[in-house]
Amino acid sequence: MLFAISTKDKANHLQVRMDTRPAHIEFLKGLGSKLKAGGPFLDDEGKPNGSLIVIETETKAEAEAIAAQDPYVSAGLFESVEIRAWNWLLKNPELEA
């Protein structure tokens, strides 16, 4: 099952994001085929202020456990994290023949 992890950064934490970004990217790369998509949300000035990550896991509990291991979490970057089951209906390369 696919899960969308949607996060919002704490105000004035751009430097925390930038300092932690290399570890975050390595963490995501380490997810291998579980990672389906990911990238930052941007504010009106084009600066990152949150994230959207889509992963494939068997259960929501597994998705929550993976999300909790993100270096951004241990750095205290996020104001909020929401994890929801998601159905990739359109433009899913795994469903296109």
N, C-alpha and C positions, 0 to 999 in steps of 0.2 A: 504494500500500500504506500502511496505517496503522501508525504506530509510537508506542508509549507510552514517554514519557521520565519515569522515576521517579527522584526525587532525595531525598536526606536531607541536612539542614543539619548543619553542624558545631555542636557544643555551644557554648552561650553566644554565638551569632551572630545573635540576634533583631534587634539593632540594625542589623547589616549588611543583613539582609533588608529592614527597614523603610526604611533610607536609600536602598537601591537599587531599591525597589519601583516608583517611577514610571518609571524607565528600563526595567525588566523588562516592565511593562505595555505601554509604547509599543512595545517590541521585539515582543511577542506580537501586538499589533494590526497591526504591519507585516507579519506573516506572511499576512494576508488569508485566502483560502479554504484555505490549507494547515493553519491551526489549526482543529481540530475540537472540542477541549474542553481545559479546564485549570483548575487550582485548587490551593490548598495542602493538604497534610496538616496535621492539628492534633494537638497533644499533649493530655494529659489535662486541661490547664487551658484548652484552646481556643486556644492560641497556635500560629501556623504554625511547622512544623519540617521542611518538605520540600515537594515539588511533584509533581503529576502533570499532564503535558501530553501531549495526543494530537495528532499532526500527520500529514498525508498527504504522502508523498514517493515518488519512484520507487524509491529504494534506501535501504538502511540507512546507507550512507556519506553520503548527502545529509542524512538525519535527524541523524547525528552532527555534521555540519558546522553545521547550524542550531543544535543544542543547544550547541555550543561558542561560539556567538556571543551567547548569553544574557548580559546584564549581570550576572546573579547569578554566573556562572562567573568573569568577570574580577574580580569583587569578592571572590572566594575564599569564597563562602558554603557551597558543597556539600562534604560529607564523601564522598558517593558519587553517581554518576550511572549509571543502568542504562537502556539503550535496547533495547526488544524489539518485534518485529513483533506486531501485535494485530489481531484480527478483531472488529469491533463488530457483534455478532450481534443483540442485543436493544435495542429502543428507539432504533435508529439512524434519525434523521429523514430521511436520504437514501434509506433503503430502504423506508420506510413509504409506502403509497399512499393 
